[in-house]
Amino acid sequence: MPLVNIKITKEGVTPEKKAELIKGATQLLVDVLGKNPQTTFVIIEEVDTDNWGVGGESVTVRRKRSQ
């Protein structure tokens, strides 16, 4: 029973795009590892940009600075 956890910043990803991620991640495990898609779990976690940091600062701060 594989589990894939996808974390993305919370920025309005559509339900259709999330469905594509779920389908694609599932198919990758089928193709590469021969896993059963019926027992493959995919979780998408959306993280607020204030709670996602890189280079010692939040994504929110980095994006504001680059505008």
mmCIF file of the N, C-alpha and C atoms, coordinates in Angstrom:
data_MODEL
# 
_entry.id   MODEL 
# 
loop_
_atom_site.group_PDB 
_atom_site.id 
_atom_site.type_symbol 
_atom_site.label_atom_id 
_atom_site.label_alt_id 
_atom_site.label_comp_id 
_atom_site.label_asym_id 
_atom_site.label_entity_id 
_atom_site.label_seq_id 
_atom_site.pdbx_PDB_ins_code 
_atom_site.Cartn_x 
_atom_site.Cartn_y 
_atom_site.Cartn_z 
_atom_site.occupancy 
_atom_site.B_iso_or_equiv 
_atom_site.pdbx_formal_charge 
_atom_site.auth_seq_id 
_atom_site.auth_comp_id 
_atom_site.auth_asym_id 
_atom_site.auth_atom_id 
_atom_site.pdbx_PDB_model_num 
ATOM 1   N N  . MET A 1 1  ? 0.833  -1.185 0.000   1.00 0.00 ? 1  MET A N  1 
ATOM 2   C CA . MET A 1 1  ? 0.000  0.000  0.000   1.00 0.00 ? 1  MET A CA 1 
ATOM 3   C C  . MET A 1 1  ? 0.879  1.251  0.000   1.00 0.00 ? 1  MET A C  1 
ATOM 4   N N  . PRO A 1 2  ? 1.307  1.718  -1.158  1.00 0.00 ? 2  PRO A N  1 
ATOM 5   C CA . PRO A 1 2  ? 2.130  2.928  -1.182  1.00 0.00 ? 2  PRO A CA 1 
ATOM 6   C C  . PRO A 1 2  ? 1.320  4.176  -0.859  1.00 0.00 ? 2  PRO A C  1 
ATOM 7   N N  . LEU A 1 3  ? 2.025  5.130  -0.291  1.00 0.00 ? 3  LEU A N  1 
ATOM 8   C CA . LEU A 1 3  ? 1.438  6.425  0.049   1.00 0.00 ? 3  LEU A CA 1 
ATOM 9   C C  . LEU A 1 3  ? 2.339  7.514  -0.510  1.00 0.00 ? 3  LEU A C  1 
ATOM 10  N N  . VAL A 1 4  ? 1.771  8.393  -1.293  1.00 0.00 ? 4  VAL A N  1 
ATOM 11  C CA . VAL A 1 4  ? 2.500  9.532  -1.840  1.00 0.00 ? 4  VAL A CA 1 
ATOM 12  C C  . VAL A 1 4  ? 1.934  10.776 -1.183  1.00 0.00 ? 4  VAL A C  1 
ATOM 13  N N  . ASN A 1 5  ? 2.815  11.616 -0.635  1.00 0.00 ? 5  ASN A N  1 
ATOM 14  C CA . ASN A 1 5  ? 2.393  12.852 -0.001  1.00 0.00 ? 5  ASN A CA 1 
ATOM 15  C C  . ASN A 1 5  ? 2.977  14.007 -0.806  1.00 0.00 ? 5  ASN A C  1 
ATOM 16  N N  . ILE A 1 6  ? 2.119  14.779 -1.438  1.00 0.00 ? 6  ILE A N  1 
ATOM 17  C CA . ILE A 1 6  ? 2.537  15.920 -2.246  1.00 0.00 ? 6  ILE A CA 1 
ATOM 18  C C  . ILE A 1 6  ? 2.229  17.185 -1.455  1.00 0.00 ? 6  ILE A C  1 
ATOM 19  N N  . LYS A 1 7  ? 3.260  18.002 -1.255  1.00 0.00 ? 7  LYS A N  1 
ATOM 20  C CA . LYS A 1 7  ? 3.062  19.276 -0.555  1.00 0.00 ? 7  LYS A CA 1 
ATOM 21  C C  . LYS A 1 7  ? 3.291  20.399 -1.542  1.00 0.00 ? 7  LYS A C  1 
ATOM 22  N N  . ILE A 1 8  ? 2.302  21.293 -1.612  1.00 0.00 ? 8  ILE A N  1 
ATOM 23  C CA . ILE A 1 8  ? 2.381  22.450 -2.496  1.00 0.00 ? 8  ILE A CA 1 
ATOM 24  C C  . ILE A 1 8  ? 1.967  23.689 -1.714  1.00 0.00 ? 8  ILE A C  1 
ATOM 25  N N  . THR A 1 9  ? 2.396  24.847 -2.199  1.00 0.00 ? 9  THR A N  1 
ATOM 26  C CA . THR A 1 9  ? 1.942  26.074 -1.550  1.00 0.00 ? 9  THR A CA 1 
ATOM 27  C C  . THR A 1 9  ? 0.475  26.297 -1.895  1.00 0.00 ? 9  THR A C  1 
ATOM 28  N N  . LYS A 1 10 ? -0.219 26.873 -0.942  1.00 0.00 ? 10 LYS A N  1 
ATOM 29  C CA . LYS A 1 10 ? -1.660 27.107 -1.066  1.00 0.00 ? 10 LYS A CA 1 
ATOM 30  C C  . LYS A 1 10 ? -1.883 28.368 -1.894  1.00 0.00 ? 10 LYS A C  1 
ATOM 31  N N  . GLU A 1 11 ? -2.063 28.157 -3.184  1.00 0.00 ? 11 GLU A N  1 
ATOM 32  C CA . GLU A 1 11 ? -2.194 29.305 -4.073  1.00 0.00 ? 11 GLU A CA 1 
ATOM 33  C C  . GLU A 1 11 ? -3.200 29.046 -5.177  1.00 0.00 ? 11 GLU A C  1 
ATOM 34  N N  . GLY A 1 12 ? -4.336 28.508 -4.811  1.00 0.00 ? 12 GLY A N  1 
ATOM 35  C CA . GLY A 1 12 ? -5.421 28.386 -5.764  1.00 0.00 ? 12 GLY A CA 1 
ATOM 36  C C  . GLY A 1 12 ? -5.269 27.305 -6.810  1.00 0.00 ? 12 GLY A C  1 
ATOM 37  N N  . VAL A 1 13 ? -4.656 26.188 -6.464  1.00 0.00 ? 13 VAL A N  1 
ATOM 38  C CA . VAL A 1 13 ? -4.578 25.069 -7.400  1.00 0.00 ? 13 VAL A CA 1 
ATOM 39  C C  . VAL A 1 13 ? -5.993 24.516 -7.578  1.00 0.00 ? 13 VAL A C  1 
ATOM 40  N N  . THR A 1 14 ? -6.405 24.365 -8.806  1.00 0.00 ? 14 THR A N  1 
ATOM 41  C CA . THR A 1 14 ? -7.781 23.942 -9.085  1.00 0.00 ? 14 THR A CA 1 
ATOM 42  C C  . THR A 1 14 ? -7.981 22.460 -8.760  1.00 0.00 ? 14 THR A C  1 
ATOM 43  N N  . PRO A 1 15 ? -9.220 22.086 -8.504  1.00 0.00 ? 15 PRO A N  1 
ATOM 44  C CA . PRO A 1 15 ? -9.515 20.663 -8.298  1.00 0.00 ? 15 PRO A CA 1 
ATOM 45  C C  . PRO A 1 15 ? -9.091 19.804 -9.493  1.00 0.00 ? 15 PRO A C  1 
ATOM 46  N N  . GLU A 1 16 ? -9.187 20.364 -10.688 1.00 0.00 ? 16 GLU A N  1 
ATOM 47  C CA . GLU A 1 16 ? -8.777 19.627 -11.885 1.00 0.00 ? 16 GLU A CA 1 
ATOM 48  C C  . GLU A 1 16 ? -7.272 19.360 -11.879 1.00 0.00 ? 16 GLU A C  1 
ATOM 49  N N  . LYS A 1 17 ? -6.479 20.331 -11.473 1.00 0.00 ? 17 LYS A N  1 
ATOM 50  C CA . LYS A 1 17 ? -5.020 20.152 -11.398 1.00 0.00 ? 17 LYS A CA 1 
ATOM 51  C C  . LYS A 1 17 ? -4.654 19.155 -10.302 1.00 0.00 ? 17 LYS A C  1 
ATOM 52  N N  . LYS A 1 18 ? -5.386 19.186 -9.204  1.00 0.00 ? 18 LYS A N  1 
ATOM 53  C CA . LYS A 1 18 ? -5.143 18.217 -8.134  1.00 0.00 ? 18 LYS A CA 1 
ATOM 54  C C  . LYS A 1 18 ? -5.468 16.806 -8.624  1.00 0.00 ? 18 LYS A C  1 
ATOM 55  N N  . ALA A 1 19 ? -6.540 16.672 -9.382  1.00 0.00 ? 19 ALA A N  1 
ATOM 56  C CA . ALA A 1 19 ? -6.892 15.368 -9.947  1.00 0.00 ? 19 ALA A CA 1 
ATOM 57  C C  . ALA A 1 19 ? -5.788 14.865 -10.866 1.00 0.00 ? 19 ALA A C  1 
ATOM 58  N N  . GLU A 1 20 ? -5.185 15.772 -11.642 1.00 0.00 ? 20 GLU A N  1 
ATOM 59  C CA . GLU A 1 20 ? -4.064 15.398 -12.512 1.00 0.00 ? 20 GLU A CA 1 
ATOM 60  C C  . GLU A 1 20 ? -2.868 14.920 -11.692 1.00 0.00 ? 20 GLU A C  1 
ATOM 61  N N  . LEU A 1 21 ? -2.583 15.616 -10.593 1.00 0.00 ? 21 LEU A N  1 
ATOM 62  C CA . LEU A 1 21 ? -1.484 15.192 -9.716  1.00 0.00 ? 21 LEU A CA 1 
ATOM 63  C C  . LEU A 1 21 ? -1.732 13.797 -9.154  1.00 0.00 ? 21 LEU A C  1 
ATOM 64  N N  . ILE A 1 22 ? -2.949 13.557 -8.695  1.00 0.00 ? 22 ILE A N  1 
ATOM 65  C CA . ILE A 1 22 ? -3.295 12.256 -8.125  1.00 0.00 ? 22 ILE A CA 1 
ATOM 66  C C  . ILE A 1 22 ? -3.151 11.163 -9.179  1.00 0.00 ? 22 ILE A C  1 
ATOM 67  N N  . LYS A 1 23 ? -3.687 11.406 -10.346 1.00 0.00 ? 23 LYS A N  1 
ATOM 68  C CA . LYS A 1 23 ? -3.611 10.425 -11.429 1.00 0.00 ? 23 LYS A CA 1 
ATOM 69  C C  . LYS A 1 23 ? -2.161 10.168 -11.840 1.00 0.00 ? 23 LYS A C  1 
ATOM 70  N N  . GLY A 1 24 ? -1.398 11.236 -11.991 1.00 0.00 ? 24 GLY A N  1 
ATOM 71  C CA . GLY A 1 24 ? -0.007 11.109 -12.424 1.00 0.00 ? 24 GLY A CA 1 
ATOM 72  C C  . GLY A 1 24 ? 0.877  10.407 -11.410 1.00 0.00 ? 24 GLY A C  1 
ATOM 73  N N  . ALA A 1 25 ? 0.716  10.749 -10.136 1.00 0.00 ? 25 ALA A N  1 
ATOM 74  C CA . ALA A 1 25 ? 1.514  10.106 -9.088  1.00 0.00 ? 25 ALA A CA 1 
ATOM 75  C C  . ALA A 1 25 ? 1.176  8.627  -8.990  1.00 0.00 ? 25 ALA A C  1 
ATOM 76  N N  . THR A 1 26 ? -0.104 8.315  -9.103  1.00 0.00 ? 26 THR A N  1 
ATOM 77  C CA . THR A 1 26 ? -0.534 6.917  -9.072  1.00 0.00 ? 26 THR A CA 1 
ATOM 78  C C  . THR A 1 26 ? 0.065  6.152  -10.246 1.00 0.00 ? 26 THR A C  1 
ATOM 79  N N  . GLN A 1 27 ? -0.013 6.725  -11.430 1.00 0.00 ? 27 GLN A N  1 
ATOM 80  C CA . GLN A 1 27 ? 0.510  6.054  -12.619 1.00 0.00 ? 27 GLN A CA 1 
ATOM 81  C C  . GLN A 1 27 ? 2.016  5.866  -12.542 1.00 0.00 ? 27 GLN A C  1 
ATOM 82  N N  . LEU A 1 28 ? 2.720  6.823  -11.962 1.00 0.00 ? 28 LEU A N  1 
ATOM 83  C CA . LEU A 1 28 ? 4.171  6.697  -11.791 1.00 0.00 ? 28 LEU A CA 1 
ATOM 84  C C  . LEU A 1 28 ? 4.523  5.472  -10.951 1.00 0.00 ? 28 LEU A C  1 
ATOM 85  N N  . LEU A 1 29 ? 3.790  5.270  -9.864  1.00 0.00 ? 29 LEU A N  1 
ATOM 86  C CA . LEU A 1 29 ? 4.043  4.094  -9.017  1.00 0.00 ? 29 LEU A CA 1 
ATOM 87  C C  . LEU A 1 29 ? 3.683  2.795  -9.727  1.00 0.00 ? 29 LEU A C  1 
ATOM 88  N N  . VAL A 1 30 ? 2.667  2.832  -10.546 1.00 0.00 ? 30 VAL A N  1 
ATOM 89  C CA . VAL A 1 30 ? 2.302  1.658  -11.348 1.00 0.00 ? 30 VAL A CA 1 
ATOM 90  C C  . VAL A 1 30 ? 3.428  1.349  -12.336 1.00 0.00 ? 30 VAL A C  1 
ATOM 91  N N  . ASP A 1 31 ? 3.875  2.370  -13.059 1.00 0.00 ? 31 ASP A N  1 
ATOM 92  C CA . ASP A 1 31 ? 4.879  2.184  -14.106 1.00 0.00 ? 31 ASP A CA 1 
ATOM 93  C C  . ASP A 1 31 ? 6.249  1.800  -13.576 1.00 0.00 ? 31 ASP A C  1 
ATOM 94  N N  . VAL A 1 32 ? 6.696  2.463  -12.520 1.00 0.00 ? 32 VAL A N  1 
ATOM 95  C CA . VAL A 1 32 ? 8.059  2.265  -12.024 1.00 0.00 ? 32 VAL A CA 1 
ATOM 96  C C  . VAL A 1 32 ? 8.165  1.090  -11.064 1.00 0.00 ? 32 VAL A C  1 
ATOM 97  N N  . LEU A 1 33 ? 7.187  0.954  -10.168 1.00 0.00 ? 33 LEU A N  1 
ATOM 98  C CA . LEU A 1 33 ? 7.287  -0.066 -9.129  1.00 0.00 ? 33 LEU A CA 1 
ATOM 99  C C  . LEU A 1 33 ? 6.282  -1.205 -9.280  1.00 0.00 ? 33 LEU A C  1 
ATOM 100 N N  . GLY A 1 34 ? 5.414  -1.109 -10.275 1.00 0.00 ? 34 GLY A N  1 
ATOM 101 C CA . GLY A 1 34 ? 4.421  -2.154 -10.474 1.00 0.00 ? 34 GLY A CA 1 
ATOM 102 C C  . GLY A 1 34 ? 3.362  -2.217 -9.393  1.00 0.00 ? 34 GLY A C  1 
ATOM 103 N N  . LYS A 1 35 ? 3.085  -1.085 -8.754  1.00 0.00 ? 35 LYS A N  1 
ATOM 104 C CA . LYS A 1 35 ? 2.104  -1.048 -7.664  1.00 0.00 ? 35 LYS A CA 1 
ATOM 105 C C  . LYS A 1 35 ? 0.677  -1.077 -8.193  1.00 0.00 ? 35 LYS A C  1 
ATOM 106 N N  . ASN A 1 36 ? -0.207 -1.581 -7.374  1.00 0.00 ? 36 ASN A N  1 
ATOM 107 C CA . ASN A 1 36 ? -1.620 -1.652 -7.708  1.00 0.00 ? 36 ASN A CA 1 
ATOM 108 C C  . ASN A 1 36 ? -2.245 -0.271 -7.503  1.00 0.00 ? 36 ASN A C  1 
ATOM 109 N N  . PRO A 1 37 ? -2.830 0.319  -8.538  1.00 0.00 ? 37 PRO A N  1 
ATOM 110 C CA . PRO A 1 37 ? -3.417 1.656  -8.370  1.00 0.00 ? 37 PRO A CA 1 
ATOM 111 C C  . PRO A 1 37 ? -4.586 1.673  -7.385  1.00 0.00 ? 37 PRO A C  1 
ATOM 112 N N  . GLN A 1 38 ? -5.236 0.537  -7.205  1.00 0.00 ? 38 GLN A N  1 
ATOM 113 C CA . GLN A 1 38 ? -6.378 0.465  -6.288  1.00 0.00 ? 38 GLN A CA 1 
ATOM 114 C C  . GLN A 1 38 ? -5.962 0.553  -4.821  1.00 0.00 ? 38 GLN A C  1 
ATOM 115 N N  . THR A 1 39 ? -4.686 0.327  -4.551  1.00 0.00 ? 39 THR A N  1 
ATOM 116 C CA . THR A 1 39 ? -4.205 0.414  -3.162  1.00 0.00 ? 39 THR A CA 1 
ATOM 117 C C  . THR A 1 39 ? -3.113 1.466  -3.009  1.00 0.00 ? 39 THR A C  1 
ATOM 118 N N  . THR A 1 40 ? -3.074 2.411  -3.953  1.00 0.00 ? 40 THR A N  1 
ATOM 119 C CA . THR A 1 40 ? -2.103 3.505  -3.906  1.00 0.00 ? 40 THR A CA 1 
ATOM 120 C C  . THR A 1 40 ? -2.812 4.766  -3.428  1.00 0.00 ? 40 THR A C  1 
ATOM 121 N N  . PHE A 1 41 ? -2.301 5.343  -2.369  1.00 0.00 ? 41 PHE A N  1 
ATOM 122 C CA . PHE A 1 41 ? -2.902 6.537  -1.770  1.00 0.00 ? 41 PHE A CA 1 
ATOM 123 C C  . PHE A 1 41 ? -2.073 7.764  -2.123  1.00 0.00 ? 41 PHE A C  1 
ATOM 124 N N  . VAL A 1 42 ? -2.745 8.837  -2.475  1.00 0.00 ? 42 VAL A N  1 
ATOM 125 C CA . VAL A 1 42 ? -2.083 10.115 -2.766  1.00 0.00 ? 42 VAL A CA 1 
ATOM 126 C C  . VAL A 1 42 ? -2.750 11.187 -1.916  1.00 0.00 ? 42 VAL A C  1 
ATOM 127 N N  . ILE A 1 43 ? -1.929 11.891 -1.150  1.00 0.00 ? 43 ILE A N  1 
ATOM 128 C CA . ILE A 1 43 ? -2.416 12.980 -0.302  1.00 0.00 ? 43 ILE A CA 1 
ATOM 129 C C  . ILE A 1 43 ? -1.787 14.277 -0.798  1.00 0.00 ? 43 ILE A C  1 
ATOM 130 N N  . ILE A 1 44 ? -2.606 15.286 -0.988  1.00 0.00 ? 44 ILE A N  1 
ATOM 131 C CA . ILE A 1 44 ? -2.102 16.607 -1.360  1.00 0.00 ? 44 ILE A CA 1 
ATOM 132 C C  . ILE A 1 44 ? -2.309 17.531 -0.174  1.00 0.00 ? 44 ILE A C  1 
ATOM 133 N N  . GLU A 1 45 ? -1.215 18.079 0.305   1.00 0.00 ? 45 GLU A N  1 
ATOM 134 C CA . GLU A 1 45 ? -1.268 19.039 1.413   1.00 0.00 ? 45 GLU A CA 1 
ATOM 135 C C  . GLU A 1 45 ? -0.937 20.417 0.873   1.00 0.00 ? 45 GLU A C  1 
ATOM 136 N N  . GLU A 1 46 ? -1.821 21.359 1.121   1.00 0.00 ? 46 GLU A N  1 
ATOM 137 C CA . GLU A 1 46 ? -1.584 22.736 0.716   1.00 0.00 ? 46 GLU A CA 1 
ATOM 138 C C  . GLU A 1 46 ? -1.096 23.526 1.927   1.00 0.00 ? 46 GLU A C  1 
ATOM 139 N N  . VAL A 1 47 ? 0.062  24.129 1.775   1.00 0.00 ? 47 VAL A N  1 
ATOM 140 C CA . VAL A 1 47 ? 0.702  24.849 2.867   1.00 0.00 ? 47 VAL A CA 1 
ATOM 141 C C  . VAL A 1 47 ? 0.682  26.337 2.561   1.00 0.00 ? 47 VAL A C  1 
ATOM 142 N N  . ASP A 1 48 ? 0.232  27.133 3.513   1.00 0.00 ? 48 ASP A N  1 
ATOM 143 C CA . ASP A 1 48 ? 0.238  28.583 3.354   1.00 0.00 ? 48 ASP A CA 1 
ATOM 144 C C  . ASP A 1 48 ? 1.668  29.060 3.128   1.00 0.00 ? 48 ASP A C  1 
ATOM 145 N N  . THR A 1 49 ? 1.850  30.047 2.271   1.00 0.00 ? 49 THR A N  1 
ATOM 146 C CA . THR A 1 49 ? 3.208  30.517 1.962   1.00 0.00 ? 49 THR A CA 1 
ATOM 147 C C  . THR A 1 49 ? 3.909  31.116 3.182   1.00 0.00 ? 49 THR A C  1 
ATOM 148 N N  . ASP A 1 50 ? 3.149  31.530 4.196   1.00 0.00 ? 50 ASP A N  1 
ATOM 149 C CA . ASP A 1 50 ? 3.771  31.991 5.444   1.00 0.00 ? 50 ASP A CA 1 
ATOM 150 C C  . ASP A 1 50 ? 4.407  30.823 6.204   1.00 0.00 ? 50 ASP A C  1 
ATOM 151 N N  . ASN A 1 51 ? 3.950  29.611 5.924   1.00 0.00 ? 51 ASN A N  1 
ATOM 152 C CA . ASN A 1 51 ? 4.428  28.424 6.626   1.00 0.00 ? 51 ASN A CA 1 
ATOM 153 C C  . ASN A 1 51 ? 5.396  27.595 5.800   1.00 0.00 ? 51 ASN A C  1 
ATOM 154 N N  . TRP A 1 52 ? 5.895  28.143 4.721   1.00 0.00 ? 52 TRP A N  1 
ATOM 155 C CA . TRP A 1 52 ? 6.819  27.442 3.835   1.00 0.00 ? 52 TRP A CA 1 
ATOM 156 C C  . TRP A 1 52 ? 8.044  28.334 3.699   1.00 0.00 ? 52 TRP A C  1 
ATOM 157 N N  . GLY A 1 53 ? 9.176  27.853 4.150   1.00 0.00 ? 53 GLY A N  1 
ATOM 158 C CA . GLY A 1 53 ? 10.377 28.675 4.126   1.00 0.00 ? 53 GLY A CA 1 
ATOM 159 C C  . GLY A 1 53 ? 11.474 28.089 3.264   1.00 0.00 ? 53 GLY A C  1 
ATOM 160 N N  . VAL A 1 54 ? 12.282 28.961 2.727   1.00 0.00 ? 54 VAL A N  1 
ATOM 161 C CA . VAL A 1 54 ? 13.462 28.576 1.954   1.00 0.00 ? 54 VAL A CA 1 
ATOM 162 C C  . VAL A 1 54 ? 14.501 29.685 2.105   1.00 0.00 ? 54 VAL A C  1 
ATOM 163 N N  . GLY A 1 55 ? 15.739 29.303 2.282   1.00 0.00 ? 55 GLY A N  1 
ATOM 164 C CA . GLY A 1 55 ? 16.796 30.301 2.423   1.00 0.00 ? 55 GLY A CA 1 
ATOM 165 C C  . GLY A 1 55 ? 16.647 31.181 3.649   1.00 0.00 ? 55 GLY A C  1 
ATOM 166 N N  . GLY A 1 56 ? 15.999 30.671 4.688   1.00 0.00 ? 56 GLY A N  1 
ATOM 167 C CA . GLY A 1 56 ? 15.868 31.411 5.934   1.00 0.00 ? 56 GLY A CA 1 
ATOM 168 C C  . GLY A 1 56 ? 14.720 32.397 5.992   1.00 0.00 ? 56 GLY A C  1 
ATOM 169 N N  . GLU A 1 57 ? 13.835 32.363 5.007   1.00 0.00 ? 57 GLU A N  1 
ATOM 170 C CA . GLU A 1 57 ? 12.687 33.262 5.034   1.00 0.00 ? 57 GLU A CA 1 
ATOM 171 C C  . GLU A 1 57 ? 11.475 32.584 4.406   1.00 0.00 ? 57 GLU A C  1 
ATOM 172 N N  . SER A 1 58 ? 10.300 33.126 4.682   1.00 0.00 ? 58 SER A N  1 
ATOM 173 C CA . SER A 1 58 ? 9.081  32.523 4.158   1.00 0.00 ? 58 SER A CA 1 
ATOM 174 C C  . SER A 1 58 ? 8.945  32.803 2.662   1.00 0.00 ? 58 SER A C  1 
ATOM 175 N N  . VAL A 1 59 ? 8.183  31.962 2.005   1.00 0.00 ? 59 VAL A N  1 
ATOM 176 C CA . VAL A 1 59 ? 7.903  32.164 0.585   1.00 0.00 ? 59 VAL A CA 1 
ATOM 177 C C  . VAL A 1 59 ? 7.155  33.479 0.389   1.00 0.00 ? 59 VAL A C  1 
ATOM 178 N N  . THR A 1 60 ? 6.284  33.834 1.325   1.00 0.00 ? 60 THR A N  1 
ATOM 179 C CA . THR A 1 60 ? 5.545  35.094 1.241   1.00 0.00 ? 60 THR A CA 1 
ATOM 180 C C  . THR A 1 60 ? 6.511  36.268 1.145   1.00 0.00 ? 60 THR A C  1 
ATOM 181 N N  . VAL A 1 61 ? 7.508  36.298 2.022   1.00 0.00 ? 61 VAL A N  1 
ATOM 182 C CA . VAL A 1 61 ? 8.488  37.396 2.043   1.00 0.00 ? 61 VAL A CA 1 
ATOM 183 C C  . VAL A 1 61 ? 9.303  37.405 0.751   1.00 0.00 ? 61 VAL A C  1 
ATOM 184 N N  . ARG A 1 62 ? 9.755  36.255 0.315   1.00 0.00 ? 62 ARG A N  1 
ATOM 185 C CA . ARG A 1 62 ? 10.565 36.162 -0.900  1.00 0.00 ? 62 ARG A CA 1 
ATOM 186 C C  . ARG A 1 62 ? 9.790  36.673 -2.112  1.00 0.00 ? 62 ARG A C  1 
ATOM 187 N N  . ARG A 1 63 ? 8.518  36.293 -2.185  1.00 0.00 ? 63 ARG A N  1 
ATOM 188 C CA . ARG A 1 63 ? 7.726  36.725 -3.350  1.00 0.00 ? 63 ARG A CA 1 
ATOM 189 C C  . ARG A 1 63 ? 7.420  38.217 -3.305  1.00 0.00 ? 63 ARG A C  1 
ATOM 190 N N  . LYS A 1 64 ? 7.178  38.765 -2.127  1.00 0.00 ? 64 LYS A N  1 
ATOM 191 C CA . LYS A 1 64 ? 6.930  40.209 -2.009  1.00 0.00 ? 64 LYS A CA 1 
ATOM 192 C C  . LYS A 1 64 ? 8.173  40.984 -2.425  1.00 0.00 ? 64 LYS A C  1 
ATOM 193 N N  . ARG A 1 65 ? 9.332  40.472 -2.029  1.00 0.00 ? 65 ARG A N  1 
ATOM 194 C CA . ARG A 1 65 ? 10.583 41.154 -2.346  1.00 0.00 ? 65 ARG A CA 1 
ATOM 195 C C  . ARG A 1 65 ? 10.858 41.142 -3.852  1.00 0.00 ? 65 ARG A C  1 
ATOM 196 N N  . SER A 1 66 ? 10.466 40.086 -4.537  1.00 0.00 ? 66 SER A N  1 
ATOM 197 C CA . SER A 1 66 ? 10.765 39.960 -5.965  1.00 0.00 ? 66 SER A CA 1 
ATOM 198 C C  . SER A 1 66 ? 9.764  40.674 -6.873  1.00 0.00 ? 66 SER A C  1 
ATOM 199 N N  . GLN A 1 67 ? 8.757  41.310 -6.288  1.00 0.00 ? 67 GLN A N  1 
ATOM 200 C CA . GLN A 1 67 ? 7.753  42.018 -7.106  1.00 0.00 ? 67 GLN A CA 1 
ATOM 201 C C  . GLN A 1 67 ? 8.237  43.360 -7.534  1.00 0.00 ? 67 GLN A C  1 
# 
